[in-house]
Amino acid sequence: MHFHSGLRALLALAVVALAALAAFLLSGDVQVSLIVLVCGIAAVLISAGAGEGPPSPAPAPDRGPPAPETRLADVIEAIAEPVLVIRDTRVEAANRSAQALLGQHILGEDVRMAIRHPAAAERLLNPDNAIPGAPVHLVGLGTRDQRWEMRVRTVGGRRIVHLLDRTGSYTSERIRVDFVANASHELRTPLAVLLGYVETLADEAGDDPATRKRFLKIMFDEAKRMQRLIEDLISLSRIEADKYRAPDQSVDLAALARDVCGELSAGGGERAQDLRLELSEIPPVRGDRAQLSQLLHNIVGNAMKYGREGTPVTVTLAPESDAMVRLTVSDEGEGIPPEHIPRLTERFYRVDSGRSRAMGGTGLGLAIVKHIVERHRGRLDISSTVGKGTTMRVLLPVHTVIKA
């Protein structure tokens, strides 16, 4: 009797393995195949535990194998994502992740009450209308912004419901789409201006020297704006490509700050005299000199653009601790309302779009600063008071020489 039961169990396990292989070949999803395999083994164990015939009496000290329900709970508990086992229309088992997402009360409940989502109810109550293994996308399950993917498989008379959190993937895709749309818009605007003025110059307006000179200046400014935008896009792409590789150069940040402030003073017009540089003795930082130069140009340049004329722009370098150096850039401009501060480092985000474009801004300056700081394993803090000004602080790690 035990021999035949063991043979049946081996045959069942072979069938489960073939089902898992078929699921992988059909869907190409390793996780789905793993779910089918694990839950199929669980079903075989349950069937083996509920076989025909009275159980053999066990010696008193031996408590025997765990109950099939216990084994099923252990199997699904090994899966990190939320997993539920449905028999008929009720939740027979759920791992801790599922209970944390849907509530402790879901065990034994109707599946429509456990997963309160119309798309999930439609799929679970009408399984014959769906393609086997096809995902169901659930928006708002858990929290309003969360997005889940539900997959359902039938194994041994039960349905295994597997929930996968796709919120991060959706957010990344939305950021990518928004970025492409914004970049296209920012490039299309100056391009439309250029084409318009070229057509105008090709007509009678090109015969008037004063009009021609004015139009050519506008065209030149728009072309420079496109050039700055393209350069910033390329720069951002390069920084993102290197973000997982920490820079290892030793950079004299004080000397670099003097060079950058000198360049900005030389081309800063009336604002050149407002630039103040306050340096304390600091050790070299670990970084990429070109990127740190870009960071200084962007932060100090912003302070000079948006600070009030005749008020100081102060650049300060000082040690923060034995391991970090602090760069602070302060202006006395109009300041930034607090609701805008968390979004300042988003690509193409502007507090005042018209003013930013009029001053030649691309909307990518602080996004580039944020990615440079992240690549350098530093920290960026922005504080501002409306009517008083804005302060930006950057912490950068000291370059430590490891002695042999």
TATA-V668715 format. One line per field, one symbol per residue. phi: phi as a letter, one per 30 degrees, with the letter a starting at -180 (. if undefined). A space follows every 50 residues. Layout:
phi = ???
This chain:
phi = .dddddddddddddddddddddddddcicddddddddddddddddddddc ddjddddceedddidddeddddddddddcdddbbccchbcddaadddddd dcjddddiddddddcdaedddddddbdddcdeiddccccjdjbdcdbccc bbbcbhicccccccdcdddddddddddddddddddddddddddedddddd ddcddddceddddddddddddddddddddddddddddddddcddcddbdc cdddddddddddddddcchddedddbbbccdbddcdacedddddededdd dddddcdddicdcccbbadcadcbcccbbbbccdibeeddedcdcddidb dbddddddcidcicedddeeddddddhcbcbbbabdickbbcbbcbdddc cddd
